[in-house]
Amino acid sequence: MCLAIPGKVESVEYPFAIVDFSGTKKKVRIDLVDDVKPGEYVLVHVGFAIQKVDEEEAKKLEEMLAEILVE
């Protein structure tokens, strides 16, 4: 089992993207996901985008992670 964090893609310069994780921006590899564009959401694990998700799913995952981290 792995933990992937949702983030919003701000810019793309293949094979990298700048991804915003609730205000923290990181450079992420996007080789494993097809056709990543600014404005889309991705799940990131150890510096690699592993899947696209829609905004609703990304927000739901962010809320779940926030709850876990508070406990």
ABEGO torsion letter per residue (X at the ends): XBBBBBBBBABBBOABBBBBBGGBBBBBBAAABBGBBBGBBBBBBGGBBABBBBAAAAAAAAAAAAAAAAX
